[in-house]
C-alpha cells in the first residue's frame, strides 16, 4: 500500500516560464568628474552661499538708503 501524499494532477495544467527582470545598474559618477565638469555638490552649495551673501550685503546697503529717501 502506497501512503505517500501526491497533489492531484490536472490535465490542463501548464508550466509557464518566469523571466527575472533585473533593473539596470546606474553608475555613480566619480567626484573627479564633478570637479572637471564644474557641477559638484560642493561647488553648487558654495555658489549658492556666495549668492545669498551678495544679496544680503546689497540689502544692507539699499534698505537704509531707501528709508532715508522715504523720510524726506
DSSP file (Angstrom, degrees, kcal/mol; ACC not computed):
  #  RESIDUE AA STRUCTURE BP1 BP2  ACC     N-H-->O    O-->H-N    N-H-->O    O-->H-N    TCO  KAPPA ALPHA  PHI   PSI    X-CA   Y-CA   Z-CA
    1    1 A X              0   0    0      0, 0.0     2,-0.7     0, 0.0     0, 0.0   0.000 360.0 360.0 360.0 133.0    0.0    0.0    0.0
    2    2 A X        +     0   0    0      1,-0.1     0, 0.0     2,-0.1     0, 0.0  -0.832 360.0 176.4 -97.8 111.2    1.4    3.4   -1.0
    3    3 A X        +     0   0    0     -2,-0.7     2,-0.2     2,-0.1    -1,-0.1   0.294  38.1 121.3 -97.6   8.5    0.9    6.0    1.8
    4    4 A X        -     0   0    0      1,-0.1     2,-0.5     0, 0.0    -2,-0.1  -0.506  61.7-128.2 -75.5 139.9    2.7    8.9    0.1
    5    5 A X        -     0   0    0     -2,-0.2     2,-0.4     0, 0.0    -1,-0.1  -0.750  29.2-178.4 -88.2 129.8    0.6   12.1   -0.5
    6    6 A X        -     0   0    0     -2,-0.5     2,-0.1     3,-0.0     3,-0.1  -0.980  29.3-113.0-126.8 141.1    0.7   13.4   -4.0
    7    7 A X        -     0   0    0     -2,-0.4     2,-0.1     1,-0.1     0, 0.0  -0.400  42.9 -97.4 -70.0 149.2   -1.0   16.5   -5.3
    8    8 A X        -     0   0    0     -2,-0.1     2,-0.5     1,-0.1    -1,-0.1  -0.425  37.3-133.8 -66.6 140.2   -3.8   15.9   -7.7
    9    9 A X        -     0   0    0     -2,-0.1     2,-0.4    -3,-0.1    -1,-0.1  -0.833  13.0-154.0 -99.7 127.9   -2.7   16.3  -11.3
   10   10 A X    >   -     0   0    0     -2,-0.5     3,-1.1     1,-0.1     0, 0.0  -0.836  13.0-140.9-100.9 140.4   -4.9   18.4  -13.6
   11   11 A X  T 3  S+     0   0    0     -2,-0.4    -1,-0.1     1,-0.2    -2,-0.0   0.767 100.7  51.1 -72.3 -23.8   -4.7   17.6  -17.3
   12   12 A X  T 3  S+     0   0    0      2,-0.1     2,-0.3    -3,-0.0    -1,-0.2   0.354  79.3 123.5 -94.5   6.6   -5.0   21.3  -18.3
   13   13 A X    <   -     0   0    0     -3,-1.1     2,-0.3     1,-0.0    -4,-0.0  -0.512  41.8-170.4 -72.7 128.8   -2.2   22.4  -16.0
   14   14 A X        -     0   0    0     -2,-0.3     2,-0.6     2,-0.0    -2,-0.1  -0.873  20.8-127.4-120.4 154.3    0.6   24.2  -17.9
   15   15 A X        -     0   0    0     -2,-0.3     2,-0.5     2,-0.0    -2,-0.0  -0.879  21.7-163.5-101.2 125.0    4.0   25.3  -16.9
   16   16 A X        -     0   0    0     -2,-0.6     2,-0.1     0, 0.0    -2,-0.0  -0.932  18.2-128.1-110.6 125.3    4.8   28.9  -17.6
   17   17 A X        -     0   0    0     -2,-0.5     2,-0.5     1,-0.1    -2,-0.0  -0.402  18.1-139.7 -69.6 147.0    8.4   30.1  -17.5
   18   18 A X        -     0   0    0     -2,-0.1     2,-0.6     2,-0.0    -1,-0.1  -0.928   8.7-154.2-109.8 127.5    9.2   33.0  -15.4
   19   19 A X        -     0   0    0     -2,-0.5     2,-0.4     2,-0.0    -2,-0.0  -0.898  12.2-140.2-103.2 123.1   11.7   35.6  -16.7
   20   20 A X        -     0   0    0     -2,-0.6     2,-0.6     1,-0.0    -2,-0.0  -0.681  12.8-154.8 -82.6 129.1   13.5   37.6  -14.0
   21   21 A X        -     0   0    0     -2,-0.4     2,-0.4     0, 0.0    -2,-0.0  -0.917   5.7-161.1-107.1 119.5   13.9   41.2  -14.9
   22   22 A X        -     0   0    0     -2,-0.6     3,-0.1     1,-0.0     2,-0.0  -0.840  22.8-117.5 -99.4 135.4   16.9   43.0  -13.3
   23   23 A X        -     0   0    0     -2,-0.4     2,-0.1     1,-0.1     3,-0.0  -0.375  39.6 -95.7 -68.1 148.7   16.8   46.7  -13.1
   24   24 A X        -     0   0    0      1,-0.1     2,-0.4    -2,-0.0    -1,-0.1  -0.381  40.0-114.1 -65.6 141.6   19.7   48.4  -15.0
   25   25 A X        -     0   0    0     -3,-0.1     2,-0.5    -2,-0.1    -1,-0.1  -0.627  25.8-141.7 -78.1 126.9   22.6   49.4  -12.8
   26   26 A X        -     0   0    0     -2,-0.4     2,-0.4    -3,-0.0    -1,-0.0  -0.763  13.9-134.4 -90.4 132.8   23.1   53.1  -12.5
   27   27 A X        -     0   0    0     -2,-0.5     2,-0.5     1,-0.0    -1,-0.0  -0.693  10.9-137.3 -87.7 136.9   26.7   54.2  -12.5
   28   28 A X        -     0   0    0     -2,-0.4     2,-0.1     1,-0.0    -1,-0.0  -0.812  22.7-124.8 -93.1 126.8   27.7   56.8   -9.9
   29   29 A X        -     0   0    0     -2,-0.5     2,-0.1     1,-0.1    -1,-0.0  -0.406  26.0-113.9 -70.1 145.9   29.9   59.4  -11.3
   30   30 A X    >>  -     0   0    0      1,-0.1     4,-1.3    -2,-0.1     3,-1.2  -0.490  21.3-117.3 -77.4 150.5   33.2   59.9   -9.6
   31   31 A X  H 3> S+     0   0    0      1,-0.3     4,-2.4     2,-0.2     5,-0.2   0.791 113.7  64.7 -58.3 -27.8   33.8   63.2   -7.8
   32   32 A X  H 3> S+     0   0    0      1,-0.2     4,-2.0     2,-0.2    -1,-0.3   0.862 100.7  51.0 -65.0 -32.5   36.7   63.9  -10.1
   33   33 A X  H <> S+     0   0    0     -3,-1.2     4,-2.5     2,-0.2    -1,-0.2   0.892 108.3  52.1 -68.3 -38.9   34.2   64.1  -13.0
   34   34 A X  H  X>S+     0   0    0     -4,-1.3     5,-1.7     1,-0.2     4,-1.4   0.932 111.2  46.6 -60.8 -45.5   32.1   66.5  -11.0
   35   35 A X  H  <5S+     0   0    0     -4,-2.4    -1,-0.2     1,-0.2    -2,-0.2   0.892 113.0  49.1 -66.1 -39.0   35.1   68.8  -10.4
   36   36 A X  H  <5S+     0   0    0     -4,-2.0    -1,-0.2     1,-0.2    -2,-0.2   0.907 116.0  42.5 -67.1 -41.2   36.1   68.6  -14.0
   37   37 A X  H  <5S-     0   0    0     -4,-2.5    -1,-0.2    -5,-0.1    -2,-0.2   0.627 108.6-124.6 -81.7 -13.3   32.6   69.4  -15.3
   38   38 A X  T  <5S+     0   0    0     -4,-1.4    -3,-0.2    -5,-0.2    -4,-0.1   0.723  82.4 104.0  79.9  21.6   32.0   72.1  -12.6
   39   39 A X      < +     0   0    0     -5,-1.7    -4,-0.2    -6,-0.2     2,-0.1  -0.102  38.9 142.2-126.9  38.4   28.9   70.7  -11.2
   40   40 A X     >  -     0   0    0     -6,-0.5     4,-2.1     1,-0.1     5,-0.2  -0.480  60.3-119.5 -75.1 151.3   30.0   69.1   -7.9
   41   41 A X  H  > S+     0   0    0      1,-0.2     4,-2.5     2,-0.2     5,-0.2   0.873 114.2  54.5 -57.7 -37.5   27.6   69.4   -5.0
   42   42 A X  H  > S+     0   0    0      1,-0.2     4,-2.3     2,-0.2    -1,-0.2   0.907 108.5  48.1 -65.1 -40.3   30.2   71.3   -3.0
   43   43 A X  H  > S+     0   0    0      2,-0.2     4,-2.5     1,-0.2    -1,-0.2   0.889 111.6  50.0 -66.6 -38.6   30.6   73.9   -5.8
   44   44 A X  H  X S+     0   0    0     -4,-2.1     4,-2.2     2,-0.2    -2,-0.2   0.927 112.0  47.2 -66.2 -44.3   26.9   74.3   -6.1
   45   45 A X  H  X S+     0   0    0     -4,-2.5     4,-2.3     1,-0.2    -2,-0.2   0.905 113.1  49.7 -63.2 -41.5   26.5   74.8   -2.4
   46   46 A X  H  X S+     0   0    0     -4,-2.3     4,-2.4    -5,-0.2    -2,-0.2   0.910 110.0  50.3 -64.2 -42.3   29.4   77.3   -2.3
   47   47 A X  H  X S+     0   0    0     -4,-2.5     4,-2.2     1,-0.2    -2,-0.2   0.895 111.1  48.7 -64.0 -39.8   27.9   79.2   -5.3
   48   48 A X  H  X S+     0   0    0     -4,-2.2     4,-2.6     2,-0.2    -1,-0.2   0.903 110.7  51.1 -66.0 -40.6   24.5   79.5   -3.5
   49   49 A X  H  X S+     0   0    0     -4,-2.3     4,-2.3     2,-0.2    -2,-0.2   0.909 111.0  47.9 -63.8 -41.7   26.2   80.6   -0.3
   50   50 A X  H  X S+     0   0    0     -4,-2.4     4,-2.3     2,-0.2    -1,-0.2   0.908 112.0  50.2 -64.6 -41.7   28.1   83.4   -2.2
   51   51 A X  H  X S+     0   0    0     -4,-2.2     4,-2.2     2,-0.2    -2,-0.2   0.917 111.1  47.7 -63.7 -43.8   24.9   84.5   -4.0
   52   52 A X  H  X S+     0   0    0     -4,-2.6     4,-2.4     1,-0.2    -1,-0.2   0.898 111.5  51.5 -64.0 -40.0   23.0   84.7   -0.7
   53   53 A X  H  X S+     0   0    0     -4,-2.3     4,-2.3     2,-0.2    -2,-0.2   0.897 109.4  49.8 -63.1 -40.3   25.8   86.6    0.9
   54   54 A X  H  X S+     0   0    0     -4,-2.3     4,-2.3     2,-0.2    -2,-0.2   0.905 111.4  48.3 -65.7 -41.2   25.9   89.1   -2.0
   55   55 A X  H  X S+     0   0    0     -4,-2.2     4,-2.3     2,-0.2    -2,-0.2   0.903 111.2  50.7 -66.0 -40.5   22.1   89.6   -1.8
   56   56 A X  H  X S+     0   0    0     -4,-2.4     4,-2.2     2,-0.2    -2,-0.2   0.910 111.2  48.2 -63.7 -42.0   22.3   90.2    2.0
   57   57 A X  H  X S+     0   0    0     -4,-2.3     4,-1.5     2,-0.2    -2,-0.2   0.914 110.6  51.3 -64.4 -42.6   25.1   92.7    1.5
   58   58 A X  H  X S+     0   0    0     -4,-2.3     4,-2.8     1,-0.2     5,-0.2   0.906 110.4  48.8 -61.0 -42.3   23.1   94.5   -1.2
   59   59 A X  H  X S+     0   0    0     -4,-2.3     4,-2.4     1,-0.2     5,-0.3   0.885 106.6  56.5 -66.1 -37.6   20.0   94.7    1.1
   60   60 A X  H  X S+     0   0    0     -4,-2.2     4,-0.5     1,-0.2    -1,-0.2   0.821 114.8  39.5 -62.5 -29.9   22.2   96.0    4.0
   61   61 A X  H  X S+     0   0    0     -4,-1.5     4,-1.0    -3,-0.2    -2,-0.2   0.892 119.7  42.9 -84.3 -44.0   23.3   98.9    1.7
   62   62 A X  H  X S+     0   0    0     -4,-2.8     4,-2.8    -5,-0.2     5,-0.2   0.857 103.3  62.2 -77.2 -36.0   20.0   99.6    0.0
   63   63 A X  H  X S+     0   0    0     -4,-2.4     4,-2.4     1,-0.2     5,-0.2   0.931 105.5  45.6 -61.6 -47.9   17.5   99.4    2.9
   64   64 A X  H  X S+     0   0    0     -4,-0.5     4,-2.1    -5,-0.3    -1,-0.2   0.900 114.1  50.1 -62.1 -37.1   19.0  102.3    4.8
   65   65 A X  H  X S+     0   0    0     -4,-1.0     4,-2.0     1,-0.2    -2,-0.2   0.922 111.3  48.2 -65.4 -42.5   19.2  104.4    1.7
   66   66 A X  H  X S+     0   0    0     -4,-2.8     4,-1.9     1,-0.2    -2,-0.2   0.878 110.7  51.4 -65.8 -37.3   15.6  103.7    0.8
   67   67 A X  H  X S+     0   0    0     -4,-2.4     4,-1.2    -5,-0.2    -1,-0.2   0.883 109.3  50.2 -67.3 -37.5   14.5  104.5    4.4
   68   68 A X  H  X S+     0   0    0     -4,-2.1     4,-0.9     1,-0.2    -2,-0.2   0.887 109.9  51.2 -66.5 -38.3   16.3  107.9    4.2
   69   69 A X  H  < S+     0   0    0     -4,-2.0     3,-0.4     1,-0.2    -2,-0.2   0.877 108.6  50.6 -66.6 -37.4   14.6  108.6    0.9
   70   70 A X  H  < S+     0   0    0     -4,-1.9    -1,-0.2     1,-0.2    -2,-0.2   0.756 105.5  56.8 -74.1 -22.8   11.2  107.9    2.2
   71   71 A X  H  <        0   0    0     -4,-1.2    -1,-0.2     1,-0.2    -2,-0.2   0.722 360.0 360.0 -79.7 -21.9   11.7  110.2    5.3
   72   72 A X     <        0   0    0     -4,-0.9    -1,-0.2    -3,-0.4    -2,-0.1   0.479 360.0 360.0 -76.4 360.0   12.5  113.3    3.1
